[in-house]
Amino acid sequence: MGYPALMSTSPSVCHRSARLAAGSLPARFISLAAGLSIAVSSSWAQDRPASPTPATSSPAPAAAPTPTPAPAPLDWSTLEAGVLTDQVQLTFPEQFSRAGEAYFDHQSPPRWMVFQGVAAPAEGQTPSPHFAMYVARLRWQGDGDTARLVGIDEPILISEPGSANTCGWFHPTAVGTVLFGSTSVPPSEETPAGFSRDRSRYQWQFPKEMRVMQRMIRPIMEDQRSRTPLSIPLDNKLFAPSPLFDRPGGQDGAGYAAECSWSSDTRHVLYTLVDPRTKNPDLWVYDTRTQSHTVLINAKGYNGGGFFSPNDRAIVYRSDRRGDNLLQLFTATLAFDDQSDPGRITGVRHEFALTDNQQVNWAPFYHPSGRLIVYATSEQGHSNYEIFAMHLPDAQTLSQAPGEDWPAKRDALPRHRITHATGFDGLPAFNADGSWMIFTSQRAGARPGEQRPTSQVWAARWLNTPGSSPTRK
């Protein structure tokens, strides 16, 4: 999750709601959130012949650099067999110059997805620098467990023209209600840079106008009404976007608020807020019942892209607190006021670093079983982000503060590579029962005349995590 604007001086492929400069990477985008824009630099051989030259002769011209042959594209259909199947592309460059960070609704099977995208411009025009927010109805073939996702209907724009948007999320129970970060108006030009890697390749912006918005979507409500009678009239006033809450500190001084998602019990909203005083993005939780805000994670640097665990007792997120231009994954168990107000989140009990390496690790998302997360990592290189799965510590381990033996326990957690495609694969998310994974990918490759592929939304049937017992029958 995030409102990344990945910037690059080299050819790049963009992404989670990021504000992208020309040639940027992949909200919830390093959007990095979220597609994503990954910079891909060409590699050139520098060898030159060392033949002697007579003193009376003019210097021989240097040999022209010879491009290193591009490796053959990975056969992802074969390499992913046994883990993923029925891979399907849902958005296309004819309609979106880039699209990504998509999430299913919570119905079984899902009927809609929410995603961010940049509409393909008319001929001779340049694409918007900002992501817009869309929903689209899913098209299925067949019934029951064997039903196959085959495409989407015409996407529906739900954000305001010219605004910057990121991190869409469906309400768990109120069908047709969507949460997303939006500036509502074109963001100011002085938007400061947020997280960046090497100050150039990966960067996403934190517009101070960004707020957590909610909106009821008329086509989804009408679709629901056609199948199940609704008890409320479809009044036009219901469908206007509105801020979910006032940001802590008041509207004048508050900064970026986005990267938002509801807890499964719908009481809390997890989000990232940039404090204008510290400039640090921190993880907060909003209590919809008491209308109060509580900071959860405020370590130095960026902390964001958080999601609740399926049982709402923990969160998973990313952080660059090491200050080395990389991202690491963390999980934290939550503290509750179980005396005076049962279920109210009061803070964090224990925090665990799930990664501690020299990679960019981001976009973690829980499998509905709660036993593992999927995430994107640069482990295969910054031109080939892939999705990995990691098994989580058991409940007993998470119930205690991490001790001196935690690094050894962490390194022993089973990890498995899930995707095997050339280019970017990331921003993974599951449907309600874990039978399908939606993600952002460049696996379709570049079209004729294009220098690089675009990031688009894909989905695949989830079969199993390698090296473990099945996560579903």
CORLINQUI-V744170 format. One record per residue. RES is the residue in one letter. PSI is psi in whole degrees, 0 to 359 (none if undefined). Layout:
res:RES psi:PSI
res:RES psi:PSI
This chain:
res:M psi:151
res:G psi:165
res:Y psi:69
res:P psi:144
res:A psi:95
res:L psi:129
res:M psi:149
res:S psi:145
res:T psi:352
res:S psi:165
res:P psi:136
res:S psi:162
res:V psi:123
res:C psi:163
res:H psi:none
res:R psi:150
res:S psi:96
res:A psi:152
res:R psi:111
res:L psi:136
res:A psi:177
res:A psi:126
res:G psi:77
res:S psi:172
res:L psi:168
res:P psi:none
res:A psi:122
res:R psi:none
res:F psi:71
res:I psi:none
res:S psi:356
res:L psi:none
res:A psi:none
res:A psi:none
res:G psi:192
res:L psi:158
res:S psi:112
res:I psi:131
res:A psi:134
res:V psi:113
res:S psi:139
res:S psi:147
res:S psi:134
res:W psi:139
res:A psi:137
res:Q psi:8
res:D psi:139
res:R psi:144
res:P psi:144
res:A psi:50
res:S psi:138
res:P psi:153
res:T psi:128
res:P psi:148
res:A psi:333
res:T psi:355
res:S psi:157
res:S psi:149
res:P psi:136
res:A psi:140
res:P psi:143
res:A psi:146
res:A psi:142
res:A psi:142
res:P psi:139
res:T psi:118
res:P psi:140
res:T psi:128
res:P psi:137
res:A psi:138
res:P psi:153
res:A psi:141
res:P psi:143
res:L psi:142
res:D psi:79
res:W psi:328
res:S psi:318
res:T psi:315
res:L psi:332
res:E psi:359
res:A psi:139
res:G psi:342
res:V psi:311
res:L psi:149
res:T psi:174
res:D psi:38
res:Q psi:136
res:V psi:136
res:Q psi:132
res:L psi:332
res:T psi:157
res:F psi:152
res:P psi:342
res:E psi:335
res:Q psi:327
res:F psi:126
res:S psi:337
res:R psi:147
res:A psi:154
res:G psi:194
res:E psi:69
res:A psi:151
res:Y psi:140
res:F psi:157
res:D psi:179
res:H psi:11
res:Q psi:161
res:S psi:113
res:P psi:163
res:P psi:145
res:R psi:339
res:W psi:158
res:M psi:153
res:V psi:140
res:F psi:167
res:Q psi:148
res:G psi:162
res:V psi:117
res:A psi:141
res:A psi:128
res:P psi:161
res:A psi:159
res:E psi:131
res:G psi:352
res:Q psi:161
res:T psi:149
res:P psi:157
res:S psi:146
res:P psi:355
res:H psi:147
res:F psi:140
res:A psi:164
res:M psi:137
res:Y psi:157
res:V psi:156
res:A psi:140
res:R psi:138
res:L psi:147
res:R psi:125
res:W psi:152
res:Q psi:122
res:G psi:182
res:D psi:162
res:G psi:209
res:D psi:339
res:T psi:359
res:A psi:140
res:R psi:131
res:L psi:124
res:V psi:352
res:G psi:193
res:I psi:158
res:D psi:181
res:E psi:124
res:P psi:149
res:I psi:122
res:L psi:129
res:I psi:358
res:S psi:166
res:E psi:145
res:P psi:134
res:G psi:350
res:S psi:162
res:A psi:137
res:N psi:155
res:T psi:159
res:C psi:67
res:G psi:155
res:W psi:133
res:F psi:145
res:H psi:137
res:P psi:331
res:T psi:330
res:A psi:92
res:V psi:130
res:G psi:354
res:T psi:130
res:V psi:142
res:L psi:137
res:F psi:159
res:G psi:135
res:S psi:146
res:T psi:346
res:S psi:331
res:V psi:166
res:P psi:131
res:P psi:154
res:S psi:155
res:E psi:338
res:E psi:19
res:T psi:123
res:P psi:155
res:A psi:145
res:G psi:231
res:F psi:141
res:S psi:153
res:R psi:124
res:D psi:22
res:R psi:8
res:S psi:310
res:R psi:308
res:Y psi:122
res:Q psi:136
res:W psi:150
res:Q psi:158
res:F psi:77
res:P psi:132
res:K psi:342
res:E psi:351
res:M psi:128
res:R psi:159
res:V psi:116
res:M psi:152
res:Q psi:150
res:R psi:136
res:M psi:135
res:I psi:113
res:R psi:311
res:P psi:326
res:I psi:319
res:M psi:319
res:E psi:323
res:D psi:318
res:Q psi:320
res:R psi:327
res:S psi:340
res:R psi:327
res:T psi:124
res:P psi:134
res:L psi:149
res:S psi:359
res:I psi:145
res:P psi:149
res:L psi:74
res:D psi:137
res:N psi:330
res:K psi:337
res:L psi:340
res:F psi:4
res:A psi:136
res:P psi:145
res:S psi:151
res:P psi:138
res:L psi:326
res:F psi:163
res:D psi:133
res:R psi:145
res:P psi:137
res:G psi:357
res:G psi:160
res:Q psi:330
res:D psi:318
res:G psi:349
res:A psi:154
res:G psi:201
res:Y psi:129
res:A psi:119
res:A psi:204
res:E psi:56
res:C psi:150
res:S psi:148
res:W psi:151
res:S psi:159
res:S psi:334
res:D psi:0
res:T psi:2
res:R psi:322
res:H psi:151
res:V psi:122
res:L psi:135
res:Y psi:165
res:T psi:133
res:L psi:132
res:V psi:113
res:D psi:118
res:P psi:338
res:R psi:318
res:T psi:341
res:K psi:7
res:N psi:132
res:P psi:124
res:D psi:159
res:L psi:127
res:W psi:164
res:V psi:138
res:Y psi:129
res:D psi:110
res:T psi:340
res:R psi:314
res:T psi:352
res:Q psi:39
res:S psi:157
res:H psi:140
res:T psi:128
res:V psi:134
res:L psi:312
res:I psi:117
res:N psi:35
res:A psi:155
res:K psi:138
res:G psi:197
res:Y psi:134
res:N psi:118
res:G psi:193
res:G psi:39
res:G psi:152
res:F psi:149
res:F psi:150
res:S psi:161
res:P psi:330
res:N psi:6
res:D psi:15
res:R psi:355
res:A psi:169
res:I psi:159
res:V psi:146
res:Y psi:179
res:R psi:157
res:S psi:147
res:D psi:34
res:R psi:341
res:R psi:343
res:G psi:26
res:D psi:21
res:N psi:22
res:L psi:169
res:L psi:139
res:Q psi:154
res:L psi:143
res:F psi:155
res:T psi:150
res:A psi:136
res:T psi:146
res:L psi:151
res:A psi:144
res:F psi:153
res:D psi:87
res:D psi:6
res:Q psi:289
res:S psi:333
res:D psi:79
res:P psi:133
res:G psi:349
res:R psi:126
res:I psi:129
res:T psi:348
res:G psi:206
res:V psi:138
res:R psi:299
res:H psi:143
res:E psi:139
res:F psi:130
res:A psi:118
res:L psi:336
res:T psi:152
res:D psi:76
res:N psi:193
res:Q psi:32
res:Q psi:164
res:V psi:115
res:N psi:127
res:W psi:179
res:A psi:51
res:P psi:146
res:F psi:137
res:Y psi:140
res:H psi:145
res:P psi:338
res:S psi:339
res:G psi:359
res:R psi:345
res:L psi:165
res:I psi:157
res:V psi:152
res:Y psi:168
res:A psi:145
res:T psi:154
res:S psi:17
res:E psi:330
res:Q psi:6
res:G psi:155
res:H psi:355
res:S psi:5
res:N psi:64
res:Y psi:140
res:E psi:160
res:I psi:129
res:F psi:159
res:A psi:143
res:M psi:129
res:H psi:142
res:L psi:158
res:P psi:156
res:D psi:168
res:A psi:322
res:Q psi:319
res:T psi:318
res:L psi:344
res:S psi:352
res:Q psi:154
res:A psi:143
res:P psi:130
res:G psi:191
res:E psi:338
res:D psi:2
res:W psi:315
res:P psi:320
res:A psi:319
res:K psi:318
res:R psi:313
res:D psi:342
res:A psi:353
res:L psi:129
res:P psi:135
res:R psi:143
res:H psi:140
res:R psi:132
res:I psi:310
res:T psi:153
res:H psi:68
res:A psi:150
res:T psi:134
res:G psi:198
res:F psi:134
res:D psi:127
res:G psi:190
res:L psi:54
res:P psi:149
res:A psi:153
res:F psi:159
res:N psi:181
res:A psi:326
res:D psi:6
res:G psi:14
res:S psi:343
res:W psi:143
res:M psi:131
res:I psi:143
res:F psi:173
res:T psi:136
res:S psi:156
res:Q psi:16
res:R psi:345
res:A psi:342
res:G psi:171
res:A psi:143
res:R psi:162
res:P psi:130
res:G psi:351
res:E psi:143
res:Q psi:334
res:R psi:156
res:P psi:160
res:T psi:155
res:S psi:131
res:Q psi:167
res:V psi:131
res:W psi:165
res:A psi:159
res:A psi:149
res:R psi:130
res:W psi:122
res:L psi:311
res:N psi:158
res:T psi:123
res:P psi:145
res:G psi:17
res:S psi:172
res:S psi:154
res:P psi:141
res:T psi:348
res:R psi:158
res:K psi:none
